[in-house]
C-alpha cells in the first residue's frame, strides 16, 4: 500500500506544479528588453567603434560621417 501513497503524493506534486505553471502562463511578467540586451555587445570591437562615432557626432564632429562615405 506504500506504493499507492507514494504515487498519490507524486501525483499531488505534479498537479501543484501544473497549477503553478498555469498561473505563470495566465499572468506573464513584462519583459524588459533593455535589461535582456544590456552587455551583449561588451566585447565586440565594432560596438566600440560605433560608440566613438556617436560621441563624435554628438560633439558636432560630422567629419567622421564624410570619411565613412569615402570608403
GULUM-965252 format. One record per residue (C-alpha): chain; residue in one letter; x, y, z; residue number from 0. Coordinates in steps of 0.05 Angstrom, whole numbers, plus 5000, padded with zeros to 4 digits. Layout:
<nodes>
+---+---+------+------+------+-----+
! c ! r !   xx !   yy !   zz !   k !
+---+---+------+------+------+-----+
! A ! A !    X !    Y !    Z ! NUM !
...
+---+---+------+------+------+-----+
</nodes>
This chain:
<nodes>
+---+---+------+------+------+-----+
! c ! r !   xx !   yy !   zz !   k !
+---+---+------+------+------+-----+
! A ! X ! 5000 ! 5000 ! 5000 !   0 !
! A ! X ! 5060 ! 5046 ! 5009 !   1 !
! A ! X ! 5067 ! 5049 ! 4934 !   2 !
! A ! X ! 4998 ! 5078 ! 4926 !   3 !
! A ! X ! 5012 ! 5132 ! 4978 !   4 !
! A ! X ! 5077 ! 5149 ! 4943 !   5 !
! A ! X ! 5041 ! 5151 ! 4876 !   6 !
! A ! X ! 4986 ! 5195 ! 4905 !   7 !
! A ! X ! 5038 ! 5242 ! 4935 !   8 !
! A ! X ! 5075 ! 5246 ! 4869 !   9 !
! A ! X ! 5011 ! 5260 ! 4831 !  10 !
! A ! X ! 4993 ! 5315 ! 4880 !  11 !
! A ! X ! 5062 ! 5346 ! 4870 !  12 !
! A ! X ! 5053 ! 5343 ! 4794 !  13 !
! A ! X ! 4984 ! 5374 ! 4798 !  14 !
! A ! X ! 5011 ! 5430 ! 4842 !  15 !
! A ! X ! 5068 ! 5443 ! 4793 !  16 !
! A ! X ! 5019 ! 5445 ! 4734 !  17 !
! A ! X ! 4974 ! 5494 ! 4772 !  18 !
! A ! X ! 5035 ! 5539 ! 4784 !  19 !
! A ! X ! 5054 ! 5536 ! 4711 !  20 !
! A ! X ! 4983 ! 5553 ! 4690 !  21 !
! A ! X ! 4986 ! 5615 ! 4736 !  22 !
! A ! X ! 5051 ! 5637 ! 4705 !  23 !
! A ! X ! 5024 ! 5629 ! 4634 !  24 !
! A ! X ! 4960 ! 5666 ! 4651 !  25 !
! A ! X ! 4998 ! 5725 ! 4683 !  26 !
! A ! X ! 5063 ! 5733 ! 4645 !  27 !
! A ! X ! 5114 ! 5781 ! 4674 !  28 !
! A ! X ! 5130 ! 5841 ! 4630 !  29 !
! A ! X ! 5197 ! 5832 ! 4595 !  30 !
! A ! X ! 5246 ! 5889 ! 4599 !  31 !
! A ! X ! 5280 ! 5883 ! 4531 !  32 !
! A ! X ! 5334 ! 5933 ! 4551 !  33 !
! A ! X ! 5357 ! 5890 ! 4610 !  34 !
! A ! X ! 5359 ! 5829 ! 4565 !  35 !
! A ! X ! 5408 ! 5861 ! 4516 !  36 !
! A ! X ! 5450 ! 5902 ! 4565 !  37 !
! A ! X ! 5522 ! 5880 ! 4559 !  38 !
! A ! X ! 5511 ! 5834 ! 4499 !  39 !
! A ! X ! 5560 ! 5875 ! 4457 !  40 !
! A ! X ! 5611 ! 5885 ! 4512 !  41 !
! A ! X ! 5669 ! 5850 ! 4478 !  42 !
! A ! X ! 5651 ! 5870 ! 4407 !  43 !
! A ! X ! 5704 ! 5916 ! 4375 !  44 !
! A ! X ! 5654 ! 5943 ! 4324 !  45 !
! A ! X ! 5609 ! 5966 ! 4380 !  46 !
! A ! X ! 5665 ! 6008 ! 4410 !  47 !
! A ! X ! 5675 ! 6039 ! 4341 !  48 !
! A ! X ! 5601 ! 6055 ! 4336 !  49 !
! A ! X ! 5603 ! 6088 ! 4404 !  50 !
! A ! X ! 5662 ! 6131 ! 4382 !  51 !
! A ! X ! 5624 ! 6153 ! 4320 !  52 !
! A ! X ! 5564 ! 6170 ! 4363 !  53 !
! A ! X ! 5606 ! 6211 ! 4411 !  54 !
! A ! X ! 5639 ! 6249 ! 4354 !  55 !
! A ! X ! 5573 ! 6265 ! 4322 !  56 !
! A ! X ! 5543 ! 6288 ! 4388 !  57 !
! A ! X ! 5602 ! 6334 ! 4398 !  58 !
! A ! X ! 5590 ! 6364 ! 4329 !  59 !
! A ! X ! 5646 ! 6329 ! 4291 !  60 !
! A ! X ! 5608 ! 6306 ! 4230 !  61 !
! A ! X ! 5673 ! 6296 ! 4191 !  62 !
! A ! X ! 5670 ! 6223 ! 4214 !  63 !
! A ! X ! 5609 ! 6215 ! 4170 !  64 !
! A ! X ! 5644 ! 6245 ! 4110 !  65 !
! A ! X ! 5704 ! 6200 ! 4120 !  66 !
! A ! X ! 5658 ! 6140 ! 4122 !  67 !
! A ! X ! 5626 ! 6160 ! 4056 !  68 !
! A ! X ! 5694 ! 6159 ! 4021 !  69 !
! A ! X ! 5706 ! 6086 ! 4038 !  70 !
+---+---+------+------+------+-----+
</nodes>
